Amino acid sequence: MRKSIWFYGFLLGLATLLALFTRLTLAGRAEEFHLYPDAPFWLFLQTLLIVYLLDKLDQRARQRQQAVEGASYYLRLLLGGGLLYALLIQVLSLAVSFGFSWLPVGRPFEWDWYRLGRGLFLDLFFYLLVGGIYLPFLYQQHAARLRLELEQLEKEATQARLRALQQHVDPHFLFNNLNILAAIIEPENTAAHDYVTHLASLYRYLVRTRQLDAVPLTEELAFLQDYQFLLQRRFGAAYVFEEDIRVPTAELENLLIPPGVGQELLTNALKHNLGSRARPLRVQLIITATSLEVRNARQPRPVPAPGEGSGLSGLRARLALLHDVPVRVEESAEWFSVTLPLSRLAPVPA
């Protein structure tokens, strides 16, 4: 996060106060007090180095999607930055000892264990002082960033709900017409009856679960089977759907997932990839104890499908309100994969 000029002015003032404190501590009388004009400047550069190291370590932790909250995180950040700072200062001292006197280090290096230990102790003390003052600023940055991300997620989730409401069809009107359609189909036309049955089951699931945050994974899988049946009747052998369930069947009842997210991923795979009878598109559904993954081969359409690109962002927003684990998107030249985290149903006390 970009820092204001007032922040750097505060660091310069802090460096000046530390230089004054050091000289006042060493001078027992007024005539012994002498403040070198460049002392605050070098301390200011060391302060900037400490802030830079802490910012880089924090940025690296966030890029690795590590937990950036709690006292343990800030303690690890402080210790890791201290090790790097002490190492850099010692390297600069060695450089000065070999003749690079233009580097901004206040003490030349000597092979004296006491001087080396004393310098290391003073460097670490200075680091802990500056780092301890800077960590509350870093915490405030994290809190502000989390508030912005939460507001963005809530906005995207609201937009997703609004789109769902805009696409809503009166369920009674729909089911009445499906019943009429089933009645006028000849009894011998089994394929048509099967199609209407799966279509009614699909919309019944959507209507029943539209107000729910999560449903058992078994119900979502049954819904996806209805959806795949309709797709195969429409496109024939152009799309091949495979399931790889790596947990016991009884365990699926205890796994929870937001309703309809599987359909969004299947629709996204078909929207952006082309399948044909000669070269069918292979779509895999992989289920483990902690995740549901939809993986498809990459067969891009000659003309990209129109859209705003809001499908995955809306999906991330829905999952972020339920899970700490983010949605993982991976891709290569041959395949594209989206992995959703699964929740586990809390055990009921005896």
Residue pairs with C-beta under 8 A, 6 or more apart in sequence:
1 141
1 144
1 145
7 137
11 44
11 47
11 48
11 51
12 40
12 44
14 47
14 130
14 133
15 40
15 41
15 43
15 44
15 46
15 47
16 40
16 43
16 44
18 43
18 126
18 129
19 35
19 36
19 39
19 40
19 43
20 35
22 39
23 33
23 34
23 35
23 39
24 33
26 32
27 33
27 34
39 106
42 104
42 105
42 106
43 126
45 104
46 89
46 126
46 130
47 130
49 85
49 88
50 81
50 85
50 127
50 130
50 131
50 134
51 130
51 134
53 81
53 84
53 85
53 88
54 77
54 78
54 81
54 131
54 134
54 135
54 138
55 138
57 77
57 80
57 81
57 84
58 68
58 77
58 138
61 68
61 73
61 77
62 68
65 326
66 73
67 73
68 142
69 142
74 135
74 138
74 139
77 135
77 138
78 128
78 131
78 132
78 135
81 127
81 131
82 124
82 127
82 128
82 131
85 123
85 124
85 127
86 120
86 123
86 124
86 127
89 105
89 119
89 123
90 120
92 103
92 104
92 105
93 105
93 107
93 108
93 109
93 119
94 109
95 103
95 105
96 103
96 105
96 108
96 109
97 108
97 109
97 110
107 119
109 116
110 116
152 317
153 316
153 317
153 320
153 321
154 317
154 321
156 310
156 313
156 314
156 316
156 317
157 314
157 317
157 318
157 321
159 310
159 314
160 314
160 317
160 318
163 314
164 210
168 210
171 203
171 207
174 203
175 200
175 203
175 204
178 196
178 199
178 200
178 203
181 196
182 193
182 196
182 197
182 200
185 192
185 193
185 196
186 192
187 193
191 233
194 229
195 229
195 230
195 233
198 226
198 229
198 230
199 226
199 230
201 222
201 223
201 226
202 223
202 226
202 227
202 230
205 219
205 222
205 223
205 226
205 259
206 223
206 259
206 260
209 215
209 219
209 259
209 260
210 259
212 259
213 258
213 322
214 256
214 257
214 258
214 259
214 322
214 343
215 256
215 257
215 258
215 259
216 252
216 253
216 254
216 255
216 256
216 345
217 252
217 253
217 255
217 256
217 257
217 287
217 292
217 342
218 252
218 253
219 259
220 257
220 259
220 260
220 261
220 262
221 243
221 252
221 262
223 259
223 260
223 262
223 263
224 262
224 263
224 266
224 285
227 262
227 263
227 266
228 241
228 266
231 239
231 241
231 266
231 270
232 239
232 241
235 275
236 277
237 277
237 280
238 275
238 276
238 277
238 280
238 281
239 270
239 275
239 280
239 281
239 283
240 280
240 281
240 282
240 283
241 266
241 283
241 285
242 282
242 283
242 284
242 285
243 284
243 285
243 287
244 284
244 285
244 286
244 287
245 252
245 287
246 286
246 287
246 288
246 289
247 255
247 287
247 288
247 289
251 289
252 287
253 345
254 344
254 345
255 289
255 342
255 343
255 344
255 345
256 342
256 343
256 344
256 345
257 292
257 340
257 342
257 343
258 318
258 319
258 322
261 315
261 318
261 319
261 340
262 285
262 292
262 294
264 311
264 315
265 294
265 315
265 338
265 340
266 283
266 294
267 311
268 311
268 312
268 338
269 281
269 283
269 294
269 296
269 336
270 281
270 283
271 305
271 307
272 300
272 301
272 304
272 305
273 281
273 296
273 297
273 298
273 299
273 300
273 301
273 336
274 281
274 299
274 300
274 301
274 302
275 281
275 299
279 299
281 296
281 297
281 299
282 296
282 297
283 294
283 295
283 296
283 297
284 293
284 294
284 295
284 296
285 292
285 293
285 294
286 292
286 293
286 294
286 295
287 293
289 342
290 341
290 342
291 339
291 340
291 341
291 342
292 339
292 340
292 342
293 337
293 338
293 339
293 340
294 337
294 338
295 335
295 336
295 337
296 335
296 336
296 337
297 334
297 335
298 331
298 332
298 333
298 334
298 335
298 336
312 327
312 329
312 338
315 327
315 338
315 340
316 326
316 327
319 326
319 327
319 340
319 341
320 326
320 327
322 343
323 341
323 343
325 341
326 341
327 338
327 339
327 340
327 341
328 337
328 338
328 339
329 337
329 338
329 339
330 336
330 337
330 339
331 337
